[in-house]
Amino acid sequence: MNFIENTSPYWAEDVSICLREGENPAEYYGSINPPVIMSSLFTFPSYTDMSTRFHDIKKEYIYSRGRNPTVDFLERKLARLERGEYCKCTSSGMGAITATLYSLLSSGDHVLLVNNIYGPVIQYLEDAKRNNISFSYITDNFDMDFIESQIKPNTKMIYFESPATMTFKELHIKKLCELAKKKGIITVCDNTCTTPLFQKPITFGVDVVLHSLSKYIGGHSDLIGGALITSEAIYEKIYALGYLLQGSVMSAQDAILFIRGLRTLPTRLKQHEINAITVAEYLSAHPKVKKVNHPRCLGTFNQYGENYGTSGLFSFEIDTEDLKLVGKVLDRLKKFYFGVSWGGFESLALSPHFGKFDPVKNNGIPLSIIRLSIGLEDSNSLIEDLEQALSIL
Ligand SMILES: Cc1ncc(COP(=O)(O)O)c(C=O)c1O
């Protein structure tokens, strides 16, 4: 596999957003990159001027916990890539997630989680029970009638990932949003896995899109950051509450590095996609591999006409009920690092159960699953490594 047809109707525009759009070197000495404005505060020519402008903290540069011009550059690019109105960047993906949940949920509200959800989101919602916020989740039946049957009179938000980052099951985002809109429920989608280049949830009706920028957008495993993209009305609420009051702020230095990440995102992502499909196809043909959870191997890729590509992340299951054996296979790998996170240049492998399988807390994730984040190495060397690791089965 060395060529994947690019199906995104947005591709040329997206590449321009990543590389050029909104940038005007003539405004900053001809510099090809935007300036890094390292200032905690911004000054005004007079107290009167300050007093007038102080009342629009969302629009003015006052203090970098609110707005910073370098961070603004990144926010404009991310908002455009997602085809949303506004973006706010945060110091981590969890910063964007908690700012959203804190701002949009109140005592008495219920959240419906659909698909496997990033664990700390569930932890946050567990803790929110003390504020009388409840949640429930659906991990495997995505039939719209079933989802509708799980909506309660107090359901305020449907929070989902598609594809989920362990099982890679996908949802029909447009249908889910239609259902939510009919019931007056806010939809929130974590779009970290496919990035805005390969899926644009806002175009299918999602209200808030969340990102951990620490993955593909940073791309080099050296940064932590997050973003939320939404409409003006929802942005205003999150900005005033969860963002300003919780204070998860991105620095100008990190913003310029994320802007650098965007420059190569289209090229990197395509290579991650090709490498991952090559490895996934090899695993699909392996006699000891029970299942490969990659949308192209599951035959679910673009089943709803909402995907333009797949990333380097997928998982596979071996034919065993022995978690120790899963650990042994992993320990034989030499070309993969063992670590959490994903989306960087390096290939990573893990079992999400970390040696202990808890059937109650497993969130629908099978025992024998191994998740791979396929990096930018030569895919044949990764295949050779997997071949020798799997030979113990
Ligand atoms: C799908 C997903 N969403 C959100 C996050 C949280 O992002 P961060 O680690 O930048 O806080 C992660 C982190 O691994 C993730 O995998």
The ligand as an SDF file (V2000), in Angstrom:
LIG
                    3D

 16 16  0  0  0  0  0  0  0  0999 V2000
   -9.1560   10.9300   22.7170 C   0  0  0  0  0  0  0  0  0  0  0  0
   -8.4680   11.8100   23.7150 C   0  0  0  0  0  0  0  0  0  0  0  0
   -9.0840   12.9570   24.0750 N   0  0  0  0  0  0  0  0  0  0  0  0
   -8.5280   13.7930   24.9800 C   0  0  0  0  0  0  0  0  0  0  0  0
   -7.3110   13.5100   25.5560 C   0  0  0  0  0  0  0  0  0  0  0  0
   -6.7520   14.4500   26.5840 C   0  0  0  0  0  0  0  0  0  0  0  0
   -5.7710   15.2620   26.0360 O   0  0  0  0  0  0  0  0  0  0  0  0
   -4.5250   15.8420   26.8620 P   0  0  0  0  0  0  0  0  0  0  0  0
   -3.6670   14.6890   27.2420 O   0  0  0  0  0  0  0  0  0  0  0  0
   -3.8900   16.7930   25.9020 O   0  0  0  0  0  0  0  0  0  0  0  0
   -5.0820   16.5280   28.0730 O   0  0  0  0  0  0  0  0  0  0  0  0
   -6.6180   12.3560   25.1840 C   0  0  0  0  0  0  0  0  0  0  0  0
   -5.2850   12.0680   25.7540 C   0  0  0  0  0  0  0  0  0  0  0  0
   -4.7410   11.0070   25.6000 O   0  0  0  0  0  0  0  0  0  0  0  0
   -7.2320   11.4780   24.2480 C   0  0  0  0  0  0  0  0  0  0  0  0
   -6.6350   10.3240   23.8820 O   0  0  0  0  0  0  0  0  0  0  0  0
  1  2  1  0
  2  3  1  0
  2 15  2  0
  3  4  2  0
  4  5  1  0
  5  6  1  0
  5 12  2  0
  6  7  1  0
  7  8  1  0
  8  9  2  0
  8 10  1  0
  8 11  1  0
 12 13  1  0
 12 15  1  0
 13 14  2  0
 15 16  1  0
M  END
$$$$
